[in-house]
Amino acid sequence: MNQDILDQVKRIHFIGIGGSGMCPLAEILHHEDFTLTGSDMNESDTLERIRSYGIPVAMGHRAENIGDAQLVVYTAAVKNDNPELLAAEEKGIPTVERSVMLGIVTRRYQNSIAVSGTHGKTTTTAMITQVCIDGGKDPSAIIGGKLPYIGGNGRVGKSHTMICEACEYVDTFLQLTPSISVILNIDADHLDYFGTLENIIKSFHQFSSQTGKALIINGDDPNCLKAVEGLENTTVLTFGMEPHNDYQAQGISDLPKACESFSLLKKGKKISEISLSVPGKHNIYNALAAAATADYLGIDPQTAADSLHRFTGVHRRFEILGQYGGITVADDFAHHPTELTATLTAASQMGFGAVWALFQPHTYSRTYLFLEDFAKALSIPEHVVLSQILAVRETNSYNIYAKDLADKIPNCVCLDTFEEMADYAITHAKPGDLILTLGGGDIYKCANLIVEKYQNLVKK
């Protein structure tokens, strides 16, 4: 796709405009005075936000929705036989997939910051966004989750700074050519596409080579170090807990509720004290990445530390939904064994009576390939309730079932519906316990159901 396409058009139609990656792109282009229209299948908060700008949104996909658009942007979820996509092709209107458009848009900013890694992208992108706002950088941002600080998952700033997530799945991040790239970690995931960890590292190497000014990477992660080997003309800055890093967390101390505080060292010299309000050791790495990025951008270290202390998390990242009769209900996006281990370890250290993990396995391939790792992670909490495996884009050619996982986990039950899972947790949880829903699919609906049931119990 021609980088200058946006200079040649005025009217753009978005298929799936309510998506978390589409909505912020639409906001940015709207504020750049493009005339937008959109369509979607489901009502959502993001659609309300889009309509508040005066952008018309049609419900359902029909050929006539594209109107007199000169360019059509579509999400990766849109199938080839989508009537709007077919209508655009029939009329000779150029079409562009969301990740390609993200690349085009980010190249319009002098300072584009892309946050990559197998785990922690959304939280770290949100942290960097909040720190950049507090540091006076007035950034634009595209975040994969809702950041309460900005009241959404996107922001339009007036500066040349833009922050976005760079997702490795099907190599979509190779559409980007950022000024600054953050690499949080590189782990075996999406093996249905990559096949091997080596192939994932190769993709991250290619992504790193497309970065213009600086790479800010996890120096404690051997795979990250491998990914940037042999790169020239790019500054590489490392962060981590080991002394060899450019930015190091030292003197880590647990705060109540499993939050951490630490001294931030730059080249061995202390530049700030950081006290986090989000739980889990994994968030130390996320905060280090944000602090290192802020320092590279010239933001005062104390300003960054204060901003990170005020950061309270992102939607679906250990999000506390409420307390009912002494029972805490929370929801988290964790769907890979590494993420589950980090989240459940943090939960187990927060002083709850017992942790009830309600997990929805996400894709047959991931469940099959990481079966033992999932079983190990899900052995951390006292109780586990599994749903059936969410197929997403796959068929069950692996002959794997949730029961295969359940059989390997102590105190685990496997249920068919969210209704059954919610009722089971409510019946068995005791005051002081935590009910935590986990997964990358629609398990959040189960969390909402639990909240709703507790609220109805209170009304009675």
PyMOL commands that set and color helices and strands:
alter all, ss='L'
color gray80, all
select helices_A, chain A and resi 5-8+22-31+45-52+63-66+83-91+98-106+121-134+169-175+191-194+197-209+222-227+256-258+282-296+301-310+337-348+364-369+371-377+402-406+418-428+444-459
alter helices_A, ss='H'
color red, helices_A
select strands_A, chain A and resi 11-15+35-40+57-59+71-74+95-97+111-116+140-147+152-155+161-165+180-183+214-218+235-240+247-254+259-266+269-279+319-324+327-332+355-359+383-386+412-414+434-438
alter strands_A, ss='S'
color yellow, strands_A
deselect
rebuild
show_as cartoon
